[in-house]
Amino acid sequence: MPRLGAHVSVAGGLERAFPRAEELGCRSAQIFVKSPNRWQGRSLEEDEVARFSAARSLWGPGPVIAHAAYLINLAAGNPEVLERSRAALRDEIDRSRRLGLDALVVHPGAHVGTGEEAGLDTIVESLDRVLDAVDTGGCRLLLESTAGQGTVLGHRLEQLEEILERCRTNEALGVCLDTCHLFAAGYPVHEAEGVRELLDEVLARFGPEKLRCIHVNDSRHGLGSRKDRHANLGEGEIDEEGFRALLRDPRIQSVPLVLETPLGEDREGHRRDLRRLRAWLAE
């Protein structure tokens, strides 16, 4: 049985994530450990860590993953932005370690005009510098596959593979796939054969130990659009066939499958999407 889950809110306290995950029937969960739209967050106090740990122990042993701030750009050519990005990532890794999280997902970055080669060089240097400076405590840093909008890197599996192969800190790294991003980048995950071929390539390039999370999102835009716009399942351009094939592939049954779909005005989007996933799995 796949570890189905969702990104859940921590409004009111980090520990509030777990009652929300429980209420949705999640077997995995993703959170923010600070505001995703700010460089810095307020200090993480020891009593918050204790409450989080206690709530997690009551919820169960499912994987808990964090998503790093959207401002972070590990490929930035601007020295000020680059240093702020590295500092922000160090801080988020430290928060994730203190909370005992399984992984932290980060977007590789955008070269913003310096060129793909220079951007990849900067990402590798950024990751090594950050990981040399922090204790991860076993929290794996996951590079997320991207849609490739603008100058964003990581939209091809070979780019992610190059980054991981070149990093001295490779052992602390892993990969997070995103179905919307993959589809927008040109991978035909709307078809069962496309999903099988994708997973064949992922496992050949990285090995099963590196694939630590999959974001399950539909796409508002078409195959190869290079546009990162999530849709609720069954309401976008990715056919149900692709999601069914993903859910049933025996090679990823231990990988957390986490929704990042729109909540909608009634805030029930994740509940509906989890219901769809369970129905497709049962068919």
N, C-alpha and C positions, 0 to 999 in steps of 0.2 A: 504493500500500500504506500503510495507516494506521501511525502511529508508536506501536505498542502498547508499553506499559511497566507498571511497578508501583512502588509505594512500597517502597524497599529499606532494610534496616537499615544503620546506620553503626557498629554495635557493633564495638569493637576498633580504631576509627579511621575518619575520614571517607572515606579512600581505599578502605576495604573495600566501599563501596557498589558499585564497578564490577565486581569479580569476581562479585558476587552478581547484578548486572544481566545480565552476560554469560552466566552460567550459566542464567538464565531465558530468554535470547534476547530481552531487552528492546531496543527501539529508542528508548526514552525512559526517564527515571527520575525519581523524586521522593525527597527525603531530608528529614530534620530537620538543621538546622545547629547546634542545641543541644537540650537537653531540652524537649519540648513541654509539660511540666507544671511548669515552673519559670520564674520571672520572669527570672532571670539565669543565665548559663552561664559556665563557666570561659573564660579568655582563649583566643582562637584564635591559635596561634603560627605564625610564618612557615614553620617546617619542616613543619607540618601542611598549610598552603596549598600548599607545593611538592609534597608527596607526593600530595595530591588532584589537582593539575594534571597531574602525571606519569601517574597512574592513569587519569585521564580521557582523556588523549591516546592511551593504549594501547587504551582501550575503543572510542573512535570519536566521531563528531561529533553523536550524538543529543542532543536537548534534555535539560537537567538542571534540575529545578525544586525549590525548597524549600517546605515548608509551615511557616508560622509557629506559634508557641506557642498552645495553646488558651486560655490565660488572658487573652490580649489582647482587650480590649473597647473599641473606638474610639468607642462610643456611650455609655459609662458616665456616669451622672449623679453618681456619687461622685468628687469631685476627686482623691482619692488613687489610686483604681483607674485613673482616666483618665490621670493623669500616668505611672503605672507602665506602662500599656499603650502609651502613646506612646513612652516610653523603650525599652521592650522591642522595639517594632517598629523603631525607629531602629537598635538594635543588630543585629537580624536582617537588615535591609537591608544594613548595613555588612559583616556576615559573608558574605552572599550575593554582594556586590560583590567582596570580596577573593577569594572562591572562583571567581569568573567564571561564576556561575550565570545562566541565561536568565531566570528569573522566581522570584518569591516569592509564594505564595498566602496570603491572610489572610481570615478571616471578618469581615464588616463590623462586627458588634457587636449588642448587645441594649440596648434603652433602659431596661429594668428599672423601668418605671413612670413615666418622664418623658414618655412619649408618642411616637408615631411621628415627628411633625414635629420635635420637639426632638432625638430620636435621630438623625435624618438630618442635622440641622444640626451636631450634634456630630461625626458621622463625617466630614463635609466639612471641618470645621475641623481635626480630627485629622490627616486625610490631608495637607492643605496644610501644617500645621505640621511634620509628620514629614518630608515630602518637601522642604520648604524647608531643612531642617537637615542633610540627608545627601546624599552623592554616590552615586547609584544605580549608576553605571558601566555603564548600559545594561540593568541588571537590572529587568525590568518588575514592578511590584507589581500582583497580580491579586486582585480582589475575587471571592470565591467565592459562588455562589448557595447559599442555605440552605434548610432544610426549614421554617423558620418556627416552630419550637417555642418556646413561651413568648412572650417579647417580642423574639425575634431578628429583625433586619431583613435584607433582601436576599433574601427568599423570592419576591418578584415582580420580574420583569425591569424593570418601570418604576421600582422603587426603585433598582436598580443604575444604570439610565440616569440618573436624577436626580442621584445622587451624582457620577457621572463628568462630567455636564454642568456641575455647579456647582463642581467643583474647578478651581482655577487651575493645578494641577499635572497636568491631564488627560493630557498627553503621556506621563507616566511610568506611567500606569495601564492596566489591561486587565481582562479577565473570565475566570474559571474556572467552567465549569459542572460540576454533579455530578448524575448521573442519578438516584441515590437521593433527593437533596434535591429535585430538580425534581418527581419523581413524588409525593413526600410533600407538596409544596407545591401539588399539583393539576394539574400539566402531564402530559397523557396520553402519556408517552414509552414506554409499554408497547405502543403501536401504531405501525405504520409511518407512518401519516398524522400522528399526534401528533408524531413526531420531525421530519417534514418541516416541519410548521407551526411547531414550536419553532425550528428553525434559520432558517426564513424570518424569524421575529420577531427572533431574536438578531442576525442579519446586518443587518436593517433598522434596528434600534435602535443597534447599536454599530459595524457595519462589520466586515469580515473581519480587519482589522488588530488589533482589540481582543480577539478570541477566541484565547487563547494556550494553553489547557489544558482538557481534559474529564476529570473523574474518572468512571470507569466502575464503578459499583457497583449491585448489586441492592438491593431494599428489603424489610426484614422486614415492614413494615406497608403498608397499602393506599393507594390513590390519595387524596390530600388529607388524609392522617392527621396531617400536621404533626409526624411523629416521625422523628428522625434515627437510624435503625438500619440499618447496612449488612448485606447478606447476600451470600453467594457467588452467582455468576451461575448462573441456572437453578434456584436454590433459594429465591427470594423471590417478590415479587408482580409484578415486571416481566417481561413475556413475551419470549421469544426474538425475536419479530418486531421489537420495538423495538430491541434490540441489533443485529440484522442490518441494520436500516435505518440506524442510526447508522454502523456500520462501512463501509457501502457508499456513503454520501453523498459525492459527489465534492468538495463544498465544504469538507470538513474533513480531507482526506487529509494535510495538512501539520501538523495540530494534534496534539500529544501526547495520547494516550488512556491514562490512568494508572489502574491498579487500586488501590483502597484496601479491598479485601474482606478478610474474616477469614482468618487463616492456618490456623486449626484446630489441633487437638492435635498433628498430625504436621508442622505448619509448611509444608504443601505446598499451601495454598489458592491462592496466586498462580499456582503452576505449573498447577494444574488449570484455573483461570479463564483463563489465557492460552491453554491448549490449547482451551478452548471457543471463545474469540474467534477463534482461527485456523481452527477447524473451521467456524464459522458464516460466516466470510469466504470460505472455499473452496467452500461449497455453491452 
